[in-house]
Amino acid sequence: MTIDVPLISALTALAAVLISPVISVYVTNRQIRASIVSANRQKWIDGLRDQLADLIADIRVIGLHRKIDLLENEEYDTRLQRLLLAEIKVNLLLNPNEADHKALTRTIREVIEKIFSGDEIAKRRATNELLPEIVHQTQAILKREWERVKASK
């Protein structure tokens, strides 16, 4: 049996011509998908950070005032509405299947309940102890998500 070198060369060239574009399309599609996921994850990180910043600022203003009459009624109502809206938005941005996301949701709810409990000691604890906990939990979540963004680039 003789080896037909021209035939083998032609078949190898044909295979290269057919397989190379398929591999290129596959790699390109994966890169595009990774880029889209990365951009969307970054947008999610930015949105979560903004909502939590608003929520924390409103908790701090409402919680640090020992009596409602220190804030004008209109400002108090506006802050209250913004706080509750920010809580809802944060909850919608978080994944209920991840433990640290659930813990953050519970801490936010606990702070809000303490602020509206009427108990001044509970309000102080909420603003002095639990707000830093919200910041810490948020930083851990954002750090992990940022690592995912970097890994997908």
Secondary structure, 3 states (H helix, E strand, C coil): CCCCHHHHHHHHHHHHHHHHHHHHHHHHHHHHHHHHHHHHHHHHHHHHHHHHHHHHHHHHHHHHCCCHHHCCHHHHHHHHHHHHHHHHHHHHHCCCCCHHHHHHHHHHHHHHHHHCCCCHHHHHHHHHHHHHHHHHHHHHHHHHHHHHHHHHC
